[in-house]
Amino acid sequence: MASEAKFGISPQPPATCPLIDDAIKVIEKCLDLSRRPERSTYEELVSEVEDIHNELVDLVSGRYWSCCTMEKIRENVENVRRWGQEWKDLAKSLDDNYVDNP
């Protein structure tokens, strides 16, 4: 039995790092596309700008709000914060109830 279940605390949220890595990849791809205008024809430049736009739309607002990378990061950070607060509250309760305070 996990300690969270034992103490009635939410399960540990998944790591946020993979989501942040995905966001960094999108930003790096956009930066790479934006560094090439001197080598592009007008049509290629328009296509690259559209590609940058589509990448950023998915990153910031998502085609559907629920799949937006930045929103997933925000939700995960909120879950980590809530999980940490639950542990903090438990520790304070244990301190208040079981530790002798001078």
C-alpha positions as semicolon CSV with decimal commas, in nm:
position;residue;x (nm);y (nm);z (nm)
1;M;0,000;0,000;0,000
2;A;0,137;0,338;-0,098
3;S;0,187;0,587;0,182
4;E;-0,060;0,823;0,010
5;A;-0,337;0,563;0,034
6;K;-0,241;0,485;0,394
7;F;-0,284;0,849;0,495
8;G;-0,574;0,941;0,264
9;I;-0,362;1,167;0,045
10;S;-0,399;1,205;-0,332
11;P;-0,165;0,987;-0,540
12;Q;0,160;1,149;-0,647
13;P;0,103;1,337;-0,976
14;P;0,308;1,234;-1,279
15;A;0,629;1,416;-1,356
16;T;0,589;1,744;-1,545
17;C;0,930;1,719;-1,715
18;P;0,807;1,532;-2,026
19;L;0,545;1,803;-2,086
20;I;0,806;2,075;-2,045
21;D;1,038;1,884;-2,281
22;D;0,757;1,877;-2,540
23;A;0,709;2,253;-2,504
24;I;1,083;2,314;-2,543
25;K;1,089;2,101;-2,860
26;V;0,808;2,307;-3,012
27;I;0,984;2,633;-2,926
28;E;1,314;2,504;-3,067
29;K;1,139;2,393;-3,388
30;C;0,982;2,737;-3,426
31;L;1,318;2,904;-3,366
32;D;1,480;2,679;-3,625
33;L;1,211;2,761;-3,880
34;S;1,244;3,132;-3,808
35;R;1,624;3,126;-3,868
36;R;1,593;3,021;-4,232
37;P;1,413;3,305;-4,415
38;E;1,716;3,403;-4,624
39;R;1,725;3,052;-4,776
40;S;1,355;3,042;-4,857
41;T;1,140;3,138;-5,149
42;Y;0,832;3,342;-5,074
43;E;0,614;3,030;-5,087
44;E;0,849;2,839;-4,857
45;L;0,855;3,133;-4,615
46;V;0,474;3,146;-4,606
47;S;0,465;2,772;-4,545
48;E;0,724;2,800;-4,263
49;V;0,528;3,084;-4,099
50;E;0,216;2,866;-4,115
51;D;0,411;2,579;-3,959
52;I;0,533;2,806;-3,679
53;H;0,178;2,930;-3,623
54;N;0,038;2,576;-3,604
55;E;0,308;2,462;-3,362
56;L;0,248;2,760;-3,134
57;V;-0,130;2,722;-3,147
58;D;-0,097;2,365;-3,023
59;L;0,148;2,471;-2,754
60;V;-0,046;2,768;-2,621
61;S;-0,411;2,701;-2,685
62;G;-0,430;2,359;-2,847
63;R;-0,672;2,265;-3,117
64;Y;-0,885;2,155;-2,827
65;W;-0,823;2,331;-2,495
66;S;-0,796;2,002;-2,307
67;C;-0,492;1,891;-2,510
68;C;-0,295;2,215;-2,485
69;T;0,060;2,143;-2,367
70;M;0,081;2,456;-2,153
71;E;-0,256;2,382;-1,991
72;K;-0,142;2,026;-1,914
73;I;0,169;2,170;-1,747
74;R;-0,045;2,413;-1,546
75;E;-0,280;2,136;-1,431
76;N;0,010;1,912;-1,334
77;V;0,178;2,189;-1,135
78;E;-0,151;2,255;-0,954
79;N;-0,179;1,883;-0,873
80;V;0,179;1,875;-0,741
81;R;0,106;2,184;-0,529
82;R;-0,214;2,025;-0,390
83;W;-0,035;1,696;-0,322
84;G;0,246;1,877;-0,141
85;Q;-0,004;2,074;0,066
86;E;-0,175;1,751;0,172
87;W;0,160;1,613;0,294
88;K;0,236;1,942;0,469
89;D;-0,102;1,936;0,643
90;L;-0,045;1,575;0,752
91;A;0,302;1,659;0,889
92;K;0,162;1,958;1,079
93;S;-0,117;1,741;1,221
94;L;0,134;1,481;1,336
95;D;0,352;1,751;1,488
96;D;0,055;1,908;1,667
97;N;-0,074;1,576;1,798
98;Y;0,234;1,365;1,865
99;V;0,543;1,577;1,909
100;D;0,614;1,736;2,246
101;N;0,659;2,107;2,200
102;P;0,867;2,284;2,467
